[in-house]
Amino acid sequence: MDREGETAPAYLEMDSMGSEYGIDDIDRKIIDILMKDARTPYLEIARILKISEATVRKRVRSLESRGIIKGYTIKVDEKKLGYKVVALVGVDADPATFINVAREIAEMEEARMVAVSSGDHMIMAEIWAKDPDHFSSIIERISRMNGVKRICPAVILERIK
């Protein structure tokens, strides 16, 4: 860094994580703070990191424009919103159709997260349902999707983190 809070050119940053995107330790610390609480004021971040608020603002804007920060969100208690069943659902599909299946699941209102995976299942989805009957109907809809071979739901009993 040449001046307070300004990032050196990416080619000068050779650490093992994120260097190809021009991310330095200050950027990482800003990201960590925002991941814990996306509403943390820039002034508070500046105080924690001992840099100026303008530097924080500039760096966050840069992280956003480069697609490193993709958006901001909130955490909610799904049960207090009326969702009594929350599950991680593993889905296996024909190799030729699994991307289409993942996209179709992602379009479902009840799907809160959908990922393509290299683990036990090709697709992992977090599903929120109002009650067990609603959850059964969601699983039935997924099972009817073209190419779906197997569905393995795991109801979340309690979130630890």
N, C-alpha and C positions, 0 to 999 in steps of 0.2 A: 504494500500500500504506500502510495506516495503522500497523500494528505489524509486528514482525519476521515475515516469511513469510506474513502474512495477505493474501488476495486482495481487491482492491477489487471492488466490485460490477461485474458484466459491462458495464453501461451506461457505466461510466467508462473501460473499456478499448477504445480505438478503433484498435488496430493492424490491419494488413491480414490477418494470419493468426490465425485462431482466436478473434477477439474475440467473435464471436457465442456462443461456448461459455465465455467467461469465463476464457480461458487467458492467463497472463502469462508473462514471461520466466523466472521461477523454475519455473513448471509445465513450460515447454518444456525447461529444463535437466534437470529431474527425468526427464522422458520420454526425453530423449536418453541420459542415463546408463542408465536401465533398458532401453532398446532395445539398447544395446551389451552389457549384461550384466544380465539380469533378476534375478540373485541378488545384486546389489550391496546390501550392508546399508544400512539407513536411516542408521545412524551415519556410514558412509562418505560417503553422499550429503550429509548435513548438513555434514560436514567440508569437502567440496569446495565447497559453495555458501555456506559460512559462515553457516548458519542452524541452528536447533535440530533435534534428531531428532524432537521432537514435531511441529514444523512440517512436516517431511518426511512423517511418518506421516499427519497430517491431510490434507495435500495429495494424497497418493497415494490415500487413502480417498475423497476428493472426486472425483478423476479417475476412479476405478473406479465410483463410484456414478452418475456422469454418463455412463458408457459411453465415455469417452475412452480409458481403459485397459480393453481388453476381456478380457485374460487374459495369462498368462505362458507362455512356451514354452522349449524347448531347441533347440539346433542339433545335429544328429547327422551322422555320416558314413554316408550310406546304403549305400555300398559295404561298409563294415565290418559292416553289418547284413544283408548278403547280397543287396542289390539291385544287380545288375550293369548294369542299363539304367535310366537316368533321362532322361526326355524332356519337353519342352514340346510339347504337342499342340494345334494349332489346329483347331477344329471349326466348320464352317459348317452351318447347318440352315435349314429353312423358317422364315420370320419368325413364323409362327403357333405353332411348336413349340420354338423355340430355348431358351426359359426352362425348359421341361420337360426338354429334353435336358441342359441345364446342371445341373439338379437331379438327374437320373438319373446323370450322371457323378459328381457330388459324393457320391452314395451308394456309389460303388465304393470298396472298401478301398484299391485301388492309387492312387487320386486323392488327392494330398497338398495340392493347391490347385486351385480352380476359380474362374474369373472370367468375367464377361460383359464384352466388349470392344467398342470402337468402331474398332479397328484393322483389320488384314488379315483377322481371323477374328472371328466373333461370340462364340466361346467359346475361352478358353485354359485348359488344364489341365496341371498338373505330375503326371506319372505315374511311379511307381516299379515296376519289374518285376524279378523274380528273374533272368531271362535273356532272350535274344532270342525264344525260343519263347513264353514267358509274355507278353512285350510284344506279339507278334503276336496272341495270343489276346485281349488287352485291346483292341487296335485293331479286331479283328473284332467284339467285343462292342459297341463304340461305333458301328461302322458299321451294325449291325443296329438301332440305336435309331430309333424312329419320327421321321422328318423330317430325319435327318442326310443332308447332301448331299456334303460333302467333309471329309476329314481330312488334316491336314498335320503329321506328326510331325517334330520336330527333337531328335535325341538330344544330350544335354548331354555334352560330352567332359570338361570341367573347369570347376568353379565358381571364378570369380575373386573374387567378393564375394557 
